[in-house]
Amino acid sequence: MRNVGVILAGGVGERVGLGIPKQLIKIAGRPIIEHTMAIFEESAKIDEIIVMMTPGYLDDVRSIVKRNTFKKVSQVLEGSGTRNETTQAALAAMGNEDCNVILHDAVRPLLSQRVLDDVVTALDTFKAVDVAIPSADTIIEVDQRGEGIPTIAEVPPRAALRRGQTPQAFKLSTLRKAYVGASHDPDFTATDDCSVVLRYSPEVDIGVVQGEERNMKVTEPIDIFVADKLFQLYSADGRATFDDDELRSALTGKVAVVFGGAYGIGADIAALAEEHGCTVRTFSRSSTNTHVDRRADVVKARDEVLEELGRVDFVVNTAGILPRGLLLDETDDSVYQATEINYLAPIFIAQAFHSALRASGGSLLLFTSSSYTRGRSGYSLYSSAKAATVNLTQALADEWAGDRIRVNCVNPERTGTPMRTKAFGAEDPNSLLASETVARTSLETLIGGRTGHVIDVRKDDPLSAKALLGEGNDF
């Protein structure tokens, strides 16, 4: 049965108070709704997407669809004044053939593919499915009949309570039938669609899929900042993956330039790309005497490739150094060297290759470190430059969207590379990511459709005790 995702974006975001619908506010370099649409676009379970948008802002959504070349979006329609009216407008646009309808709040941009997959799978068993999480807080029922502040009327047992999220999913016929029943009730009100089925089609069992705390709804101003931080931790979810045939099809006949390609991740990216049909040219201090912190060297590399091959489709910068030490102990030379190689070099590379990437509709890939989310003693120069690289990625993705250039940033967890061995000495290889794993993700990011993303490649959950305590030199 066809699976149709409906993204509900009809609200105006009065509580956020920014004068535009909250779903258009930018988080992690992209409008909130763009993140949400990308999740559904990249899901193997979703066949079609309908977006219900605030009246007057449909062109903003159409621009997002065009910029990202979203192929699953079939309709962009006006939402209505209430959640239920918006749902009914979507149902009216879906034709007579029964299908699975997966309704999701546009302002929940951190939905994981795991939850989305589980919801669609649950429709094989249930005609209606909700998503919920246990409540860590005690829930109280209040009595507001008196004057002044309300009083507690009851404290329901917390173990039986859940906090509802989205997606909510239904057989189209089931949800339509429930809304027919609701239309005959003059006192009908509901804040979600499962409530409609529960009240007007009580014979239908509603399955409940385990949600996630991260699947938050951006409602209040503080939510914007919380969501932005969560994107730093969970940006890998939703990443498109490709098998060898798909990788070869996307890379054959293309030209890639890799800076820092003599060894480590850069060398593995080059080797894997060539193995799948891509023509690769690598540049580094050791192999070509190319210093990425010198603009003239970067321009020379570009000109050599264009003269020889006539085009550039992908540019990757893995060059970097890992200085260790307290800031007060650093010299002018060490400060300039670290900043020029780790931050100015990506700027020089981006400026030099913009025209070539615009001509090919290509992709720029930079590298950051897990230290960008939280600076640590002894790594101030390195971690601050990596945080700047993330901001550069997001800014360029925005600036260059109209030029069809995708800009992303890979954030590998501790990886077995010569640079790391030089900084930390010999380590248990089982505790490190393989450089080849990072290379594979890098190529998938280069050929994928997303832009403005930090793509995490990791072994450990970023909210695990190990990660939170900063164990294992997590750089």
C-alpha positions in Angstrom: 0.0 0.0 0.0 1.2 3.5 -0.9 2.7 5.5 2.0 1.9 9.2 1.9 3.7 11.6 4.3 1.7 14.7 5.2 3.7 17.5 6.7 1.5 19.8 8.7 2.8 23.3 8.6 -0.3 25.4 8.8 0.6 27.3 12.0 1.8 30.8 12.3 4.0 30.5 15.4 2.7 33.3 17.5 4.5 32.0 20.6 7.9 32.3 19.0 7.0 35.9 18.0 9.4 36.4 15.0 6.8 37.6 12.5 7.1 34.6 10.2 5.8 31.0 10.5 8.0 29.2 13.0 8.5 26.4 10.4 10.5 28.8 8.3 12.9 29.8 11.1 16.4 28.5 10.4 18.0 25.9 12.6 21.4 24.4 11.8 21.6 26.4 8.6 18.2 25.4 7.1 14.5 26.3 7.7 12.9 23.9 10.2 10.5 22.6 7.6 13.3 21.9 5.2 14.9 19.5 7.7 11.5 17.8 8.2 10.9 17.5 4.5 14.4 16.0 4.0 13.6 13.3 6.6 10.6 12.2 4.6 12.3 12.6 1.2 15.1 10.3 2.3 12.9 7.6 3.9 12.8 4.4 2.0 9.3 3.9 3.5 7.7 7.1 2.1 6.4 7.2 -1.5 4.8 10.6 -1.6 4.8 13.9 0.4 2.1 16.5 0.7 2.9 19.7 2.5 0.2 21.7 4.2 1.6 25.3 4.6 0.5 28.5 6.1 -1.5 30.6 3.6 0.8 33.2 1.9 3.9 31.1 2.3 3.5 28.4 -0.2 6.1 29.8 -2.5 8.7 29.5 0.3 8.0 25.8 0.4 8.1 25.5 -3.4 11.5 27.2 -3.4 12.7 24.6 -0.8 11.5 21.8 -3.0 13.3 23.2 -6.0 16.5 24.0 -4.2 16.7 20.5 -2.8 15.3 18.7 -5.9 12.8 16.9 -3.6 11.2 14.3 -5.9 8.5 12.9 -3.6 6.7 16.2 -2.9 3.5 16.0 -5.0 1.5 18.8 -3.6 2.0 22.0 -1.6 -1.4 23.2 -0.3 -2.7 25.8 2.1 -3.3 24.8 5.6 -6.3 26.0 7.7 -6.9 27.7 11.0 -6.7 24.6 13.1 -4.8 21.3 13.1 -7.9 19.3 12.4 -9.0 21.5 9.6 -5.6 21.3 8.0 -5.7 17.5 8.3 -9.1 17.4 6.6 -7.9 19.6 3.8 -5.0 17.1 3.2 -7.4 14.1 3.3 -9.6 15.8 0.7 -6.6 16.1 -1.7 -5.7 12.5 -1.5 -8.1 10.8 -3.9 -10.2 7.7 -3.4 -7.6 4.9 -3.3 -6.9 3.8 0.2 -3.3 4.3 1.4 -1.3 4.8 4.5 -1.3 8.4 5.7 1.6 9.5 7.9 0.9 12.9 9.5 3.8 14.8 11.0 4.3 18.2 12.6 6.6 20.3 10.4 8.1 21.8 13.6 9.5 18.4 14.8 12.6 18.4 12.6 14.5 15.9 14.7 12.4 12.9 13.8 14.6 9.8 13.4 14.3 7.3 10.6 13.9 4.6 13.2 10.7 6.1 14.5 9.4 6.8 11.0 10.1 3.2 10.0 8.5 1.8 13.1 5.4 3.9 12.5 4.9 2.7 8.9 5.6 -0.9 9.9 3.0 -0.7 12.7 0.4 0.1 10.0 0.7 -3.6 8.9 -0.9 -4.5 12.2 -3.0 -1.4 13.2 -5.3 0.9 11.4 -4.1 3.8 13.5 -0.7 4.4 15.1 0.5 7.0 17.6 4.0 7.9 18.8 4.6 8.6 22.5 7.3 8.6 25.2 7.1 8.1 28.9 6.8 11.2 31.1 9.8 12.0 33.4 7.6 14.6 35.1 4.7 14.0 37.4 1.5 15.0 35.6 -1.2 16.7 37.6 -4.8 17.5 36.9 -5.9 20.9 38.2 -9.1 22.4 39.3 -9.6 25.9 37.9 -13.1 26.6 39.2 -12.1 28.9 42.0 -10.5 32.3 41.9 -6.7 32.8 41.9 -4.3 30.1 41.2 -5.6 26.6 40.3 -5.5 23.7 42.8 -4.5 20.1 42.3 -7.6 17.9 41.6 -5.8 14.6 40.9 -2.4 13.1 40.3 -2.7 10.2 37.7 -0.3 7.3 38.0 2.7 8.3 35.9 3.5 4.8 34.8 0.5 4.7 32.6 1.0 8.1 31.1 2.8 9.0 27.9 3.6 12.2 26.1 2.2 12.2 22.6 4.4 13.1 19.6 4.1 12.7 15.8 4.0 11.1 13.3 0.5 9.8 13.7 -0.4 7.3 11.0 -3.6 5.9 9.7 -5.3 4.0 6.9 -6.8 6.8 4.8 -10.3 5.2 5.1 -10.0 4.9 8.8 -9.2 8.6 9.4 -11.8 9.8 6.9 -14.5 7.7 8.7 -13.5 9.2 12.0 -13.7 12.7 10.7 -17.2 12.0 9.2 -18.3 11.1 12.7 -16.7 14.3 14.1 -18.5 16.4 11.5 -21.8 15.5 13.2 -20.7 16.6 16.6 -21.3 20.3 17.3 -18.9 20.2 20.2 -16.0 18.6 18.3 -12.6 19.7 19.4 -9.3 17.8 19.2 -5.6 18.7 19.3 -4.5 15.7 17.3 -5.8 13.1 14.9 -5.5 10.0 17.2 -8.0 11.7 19.5 -10.5 11.9 16.6 -10.2 8.2 15.9 -10.4 7.3 19.6 -13.5 9.3 20.1 -15.4 8.7 16.8 -14.1 5.3 15.8 -13.7 3.6 19.3 -13.7 0.2 17.7 -10.3 0.9 16.2 -7.2 -0.1 18.2 -4.5 2.6 18.1 -1.0 1.2 18.3 1.7 3.2 20.2 5.2 3.3 18.9 8.1 4.2 21.2 9.2 7.8 20.4 12.3 9.7 21.4 13.0 12.7 23.6 14.9 14.3 20.8 11.7 14.4 18.6 10.8 17.7 20.2 8.3 20.3 19.0 9.6 23.8 18.3 7.0 25.9 20.0 8.6 28.4 22.4 11.6 30.7 21.7 13.9 28.5 23.9 13.0 25.5 21.7 14.9 27.0 18.8 18.2 27.0 20.7 17.6 23.6 22.2 16.8 22.1 18.7 19.9 23.8 17.2 22.1 22.1 19.9 20.4 18.7 19.3 21.2 19.0 15.6 24.9 19.1 16.5 24.4 15.7 18.3 22.1 13.9 15.9 22.9 15.2 12.4 23.9 11.8 11.1 20.3 10.4 11.2 18.5 10.6 7.9 21.8 10.3 6.0 21.2 8.7 2.6 23.2 5.5 2.0 24.1 4.0 -1.4 25.1 0.6 -2.4 28.2 0.0 -4.6 26.2 0.1 -7.9 24.5 3.4 -6.9 27.9 4.9 -5.8 29.5 3.9 -9.1 26.6 5.3 -11.1 26.9 8.6 -9.4 30.7 8.9 -9.5 31.5 7.6 -13.0 32.6 10.4 -15.3 32.9 12.9 -12.4 36.0 14.7 -11.3 37.0 15.1 -7.6 39.7 17.2 -6.0 41.0 16.1 -2.6 43.2 18.3 -0.4 45.1 16.4 2.2 44.9 13.3 0.0 48.3 11.8 0.7 47.3 9.7 3.6 44.5 9.0 6.1 40.9 9.9 5.4 41.8 11.9 2.3 43.7 9.1 0.7 40.9 6.6 1.4 38.3 9.0 -0.1 40.5 9.3 -3.2 41.0 5.5 -3.5 37.3 4.7 -3.0 36.2 7.3 -5.4 38.6 6.0 -8.1 37.4 2.5 -7.4 33.9 3.6 -8.3 34.7 5.4 -11.5 35.6 8.9 -10.4 38.7 10.7 -11.7 40.5 12.1 -8.7 43.3 14.5 -8.2 44.9 14.8 -4.8 47.0 17.6 -3.4 49.0 17.8 -0.2 52.2 19.2 1.3 54.0 15.9 1.1 53.0 14.8 -2.4 52.5 18.0 -4.5 54.0 20.7 -2.2 50.5 22.2 -2.0 50.0 24.3 1.2 46.3 24.8 1.7 46.9 27.9 3.8 48.3 29.6 0.8 45.7 31.0 -1.6 48.1 30.8 -4.5 48.7 27.1 -4.0 44.9 26.4 -3.9 44.3 28.4 -7.1 47.2 26.7 -8.8 45.7 23.3 -8.0 42.3 24.4 -9.3 43.8 25.7 -12.6 45.8 22.5 -13.1 42.7 20.3 -12.8 40.5 22.5 -15.0 43.2 22.7 -17.7 43.6 18.9 -17.6 40.1 17.7 -17.1 37.8 20.6 -17.9 35.6 20.3 -14.9 35.3 19.8 -11.1 32.3 18.0 -9.5 33.5 17.4 -6.0 36.0 19.2 -3.7 37.1 17.7 -0.4 39.3 19.2 2.2 40.7 16.8 4.8 43.9 18.8 5.4 44.4 19.8 9.0 46.7 19.9 12.0 46.0 19.0 15.7 47.9 21.3 18.0 47.8 20.5 21.7 48.6 22.8 24.5 47.3 25.6 26.6 46.5 28.9 24.8 48.8 30.9 27.0 51.7 28.7 25.9 51.1 29.2 22.2 53.3 31.4 20.1 52.3 33.7 17.3 53.7 31.2 14.8 51.6 28.3 16.3 48.5 30.4 16.5 48.7 31.6 12.9 49.7 28.1 11.6 46.7 26.4 13.3 44.2 29.0 12.3 45.5 29.3 8.7 45.5 25.5 8.0 42.3 24.6 10.0 40.1 27.6 9.1 41.5 29.9 6.5 42.3 27.0 4.1 38.6 26.0 3.8 37.8 29.6 3.0 40.4 29.8 0.3 39.3 26.5 -1.2 35.6 27.5 -1.2 36.4 30.8 -2.9 38.7 29.3 -5.5 36.4 26.5 -6.5 33.0 28.2 -6.4 32.8 28.9 -10.1 33.8 25.4 -11.1 31.3 23.8 -8.7 28.5 26.2 -9.9 29.2 25.0 -13.4 28.9 21.4 -12.5 26.2 21.7 -9.8 28.7 20.1 -7.5 29.5 19.5 -3.9 32.0 20.9 -1.4 32.9 18.7 1.6 34.7 20.0 4.7 35.8 18.3 7.9 35.2 19.2 11.5 35.7 17.4 14.8 33.5 16.3 17.7 35.3 19.0 19.7 33.3 21.7 17.9 30.3 21.1 20.1 32.3 21.8 23.3 35.8 23.2 23.6 38.1 21.5 26.0 41.3 22.5 27.8 44.4 21.9 25.7 42.6 22.1 22.4 41.4 25.7 22.2 43.0 26.5 18.8 41.8 23.3 17.2 38.2 23.1 18.6 37.5 26.8 17.9 38.6 26.4 14.3 36.4 23.3 13.9 33.4 25.2 15.3 34.1 27.9 12.8 34.2 25.4 10.0 30.7 24.2 10.9 29.4 27.7 10.8 31.2 28.3 7.5 29.5 25.1 6.1 26.1 26.3 7.1 26.6 29.8 5.8 27.9 28.7 2.4 25.1 26.2 2.0 22.7 29.1 2.4 24.7 31.5 0.2 25.3 28.9 -2.6 21.9 27.2 -2.6 20.8 29.2 -5.7 24.0 28.1 -7.5 23.0 24.4 -6.9 26.2 23.8 -4.9 25.9 21.5 -1.9 28.1 22.2 1.1 28.4 19.7 3.9 30.7 18.9 6.7 31.8 15.5 8.0 32.3 15.1 11.8 34.2 11.8 12.3 34.5 10.4 15.8 38.0 9.3 16.9 39.5 7.8 13.7 42.6 5.8 13.1 44.7 8.3 11.1 48.4 9.2 11.1 47.5 12.7 12.4 45.8 11.1 15.4 48.7 8.7 16.1 51.1 11.6 16.0 49.0 13.5 18.6 48.0 10.6 20.9 50.3 7.8 20.2 49.3 4.1 19.8 45.7 3.3 20.7 43.5 0.3 20.7 42.3 0.1 17.1 39.0 -1.4 18.2 38.2 1.9 20.0 38.7 3.9 16.8 36.7 4.3 13.6 38.3 2.9 10.5 39.4 5.6 8.1 37.7 3.7 5.3 34.3 4.0 7.1 34.7 7.7 7.2 35.6 7.7 3.5 32.5 5.8 2.5 30.3 8.2 4.4 32.1 11.1 2.8 31.4 9.9 -0.7 27.8 9.2 0.1 27.5 12.8 1.4 29.1 14.2 -1.7 26.6 12.6 -4.1 23.6 13.0 -1.8 21.1 15.8 -2.1 21.5 17.4 1.3 23.2 20.6 2.0 24.2 22.6 5.1 24.5 19.4 7.2 27.1 18.2 9.7 27.3 14.5 9.1 28.4 12.6 12.2 30.3 9.3 11.8 30.6 7.6 15.2 30.8 4.5 17.2 29.2 5.8 20.4 25.9 7.5 21.2 26.8 11.2 21.8 24.7 11.2 25.0 26.3 8.1 26.4 28.2 8.5 29.7 31.5 7.9 27.9 30.8 10.8 25.5 29.5 13.1 28.1 32.5 12.6 30.3 34.8 13.2 27.4 36.6 9.9 27.8 39.0 8.7 25.2 40.3 12.0 23.8 37.2 12.4 21.6 38.7 14.4 18.7 
